[in-house]
Amino acid sequence: MTTFQEKLTEFAGWVGVLSILLAYGLLSFGVLSVDHIGYHALNLVGGIGIVVDAFADKNYQPAVLNLIWIAIAIYAIVTIGA
């Protein structure tokens, strides 16, 4: 992998981590609720970012965990939107 690709996947991973932390923080401080689509959208973005970085690093445990995280977020978004 080229240096640019490594930096890009690393950036995606950090965006993912920060998105999940932001979602949890906003939920914990009462800014978002569990039925707010923004909460689940942040978790979706977070999961995608971590999956991108984990697969690039061939680190499969966080990839699997976050694929499930993504599926839950998508389910919640579809459920809330329905």
Beta strands, then each sheet from edge to edge (+ up, - down):
end
